[in-house]
Amino acid sequence: MPLFLLHAADGFFSVPVSLVFWAITIAALAISLKRAGERLDERAIPLMGVMAAFIFAGQMFNFQIPGGTSGHLLGGVLAGILLGPYAGTVVMACVIAVQALVFQDGGLVVLGANIFNMGIIGTMGGYWVYRAIAGALGGEEKGRLPAAAVAAWLSVVAAAVVVSIQLALSDTTSLGAALVAMVGWHVLIGIGEAIITVGALAFIRVARADLLTLREASAA
């Protein structure tokens, strides 16, 4: 059974599927740029660059999981928690685009789909899951770490499910086979994502707790 990755290569998705997700991604990024411009606190702008560099570096280091494959940080939930869903989505799109253009990590035709799967689902979707769970646990101060863990894990699994659907729509493989290949491994990879996300937030809370307030200042 082939091993499909979140950084899909050209040829894995059909051209029509790729074009549809390019359109969705461009629309989402246009909204994100507009909202980020309206809401982002000026103090958070340098953090966008730092976050992009951190996620880019973090994605260079793979962690091994049973079965001979590996995973790496996606970082969408972390970016969303610190920067908000819109600025975080812009950061993730930049990271994924640079990886494809410079390091050939993922194809160019499918770049729109890759940004949607790893950047938009992981950042926007992950952020709102995080907010919902944190609210149920009594607010971000109390529920930040467990909410981040669940949202980070779920963002990876959700992205794997969407990739499976894209593969099936492209007639690359059946939906059942894609789900087995993708979701089975990414359930484990998501655990690594959760651990890294929680570890980064715990470190930031100790070393630079002020960074955890920039998103709230932007919204205000």
C-alpha positions, -999 to +999 in steps of 0.1 A: +000+000+000+016+034-010+024+058+018+007+092+010+020+123+027+005+157+037+031+174+015+015+159-017+036+158-048+024+167-083+005+139-099-012+127-067-042+150-072-060+155-105-058+189-122-095+197-116-091+188-079-060+209-077-077+239-094-107+237-070-084+238-040-063+266-055-095+287-058-106+279-022-071+286-009-068+320-027-101+331-014-092+320+022-058+338+020-074+370+006-098+370+036-070+362+060-048+390+047-077+415+050-086+404+085-050+403+097-044+438+084-074+450+103-068+432+136-031+425+140-014+444+167+018+460+154+037+443+182+028+410+167+043+417+133+079+407+143+064+376+159+050+366+125+085+364+112+098+346+142+069+321+141+075+314+104+112+308+110+104+285+140+078+265+121+101+262+091+130+250+112+107+227+131+094+211+099+130+202+090+133+178+119+114+145+115+105+122+144+102+084+138+071+065+145+066+027+144+064+012+109+094+029+094+078+062+086+082+096+103+063+128+110+072+165+117+057+196+132+030+213+112+026+242+135-008+256+124-024+254+159+006+270+175+006+298+150-031+303+155-029+305+192-001+331+192-011+352+162-048+344+157-063+324+129-059+349+101-022+360+106-014+324+115-029+312+082-007+337+063+024+325+081+016+289+074+009+296+037+043+314+034+061+285+051+045+258+029+051+278-003+088+283+005+092+246+012+076+238-022+095+265-042+129+261-026+131+226-013+107+208-036+088+196-006+054+192-022+044+199-058+035+233-074+003+223-091-010+209-058+004+237-037-031+252-033-043+219-019-013+215+004-017+250+018-054+243+024-047+209+041-018+220+063-023+257+066-059+265+065-074+234+082-045+233+107-046+270+116-082+282+112-099+249+120-074+241+147-077+275+163-115+274+166-114+239+180-088+252+205-110+281+215-141+259+220-122+234+242-104+261+262-138+278+268-153+246+280-124+242+304-128+276+320-109+299+296-075+300+280-055+305+312-068+273+326-074+252+295-046+264+271-024+233+272-050+206+271-070+225+245-039+230+224-030+193+226-064+181+214-066+208+186-031+200+174-037+163+172-071+168+155-056+192+130-032+166+117-059+139+116-084+162+099-058+171+073-051+134+066-088+128+061-091+157+036-060+144+017-077+110+015-108+126+000-087+145-025-069+113-035-103+095-040-117+124-060-086+123-082-090+085-088-055+080-074-068+054-050-100+044-033-112+064-003-109+033+019-074+026+010-064+063+013-080+066+048-061+035+059-028+048+045-032+084+057-053+084+089-037+053+104-003+069+105-013+104+111-032+095+143+003+087+156+020+117+140-007+139+156+005+128+190+040+142+182+023+174+169+004+177+202+035+172+223+056+198+204+028+223+205+022+219+242+059+220+249+063+252+229+034+269+247+046+258+281+081+272+274+066+305+261+044+308+292+075+306+314+100+326+292+078+352+274+043+351+288+036+385+271+036+368+237+004+349+248-015+382+251-007+397+216-036+379+199-061+392+225-047+427+221-051+424+183-087+414+187-094+442+210 
